[in-house]
Amino acid sequence: MNRNETFIGGREAEVLFMDADFKVVRPGDFVRCAVTGQPIPLDQLRYWSVERQEAYASPEIALQRHLQLMKEGGE
């Protein structure tokens, strides 16, 4: 599946984001992007924040979130 395809079916996983990896706490097939709500299949999960425990669908979205929080004084 590529990024432009809609993810259909499956269960949402609960994960613990660590510095270089993540640990699945509750099994599932995907997590949701903290900004867009887009489902991200676990095998395609590459971007997250350890501090905020949030997943991001792309590096651009991760940067967008970082800049938003800086503007709000959250970082």
N, C-alpha and C positions, 0 to 999 in steps of 0.2 A: 504494500500500500504506500502511495506517496503522500506528501503533505496536502495535496489538493483534493484528495479523495475524502469523502465523508466516512467517519468511523461509525459502523453500525453494529449494535449488539455488544455483548460482553458485560463484564462487571467492573465497576470502578474499584481500583486498588487503593489501599492506604499505604503510603511509603514514608520512610524516614530518610531525609536527604542528608548526606554526609559530604565531606570535602571532595572526594574523588569518585564516589559511588552512591548508591542508594540501597536501602534495605526494605524489602517488602514486609510490611507489618500485617496487612490483611490482603490475601491473594485477590488478584483481579487482572483485567486485561489492559486497563488504561488509567491515567490520571487526568485531571482537568487543568488546563492552563489557567493560572490565577488572574490573568488579564482578560482573556477572550472567552473563557469557558469552553474552549475547543478541547475535545478529547485527544489525548496524546497516548498512542499505544506504548506500552512499557519498552518494547524493543526499539522505539524511536525516541525515547526520552533522552535528551542531551543537555538541557539547560534548566537550572534550578538555583534557588537561593537557600543556602544552609541556614542563614540567620532568620529568614522569614518562613522557611519550610514551604516554599511555593515552587511550582513547576511552571515553565514557560515553553510555548510552542516553537519559538525561534530566538536567535540571539538579538534580533531587532526588538522583539517584544520584551525580552529581559532588560535591554537598555532603556526602553520606554518606561518600564516600571521603576527602574533605578532613578531615572531623571524625575519622574513624577514624585517619588518619595523624597528626593532631595529638595524639590520645590516646596513640598509640604512641610519640610523640616524634619522628616522621619529618618534621615540618615546623616 
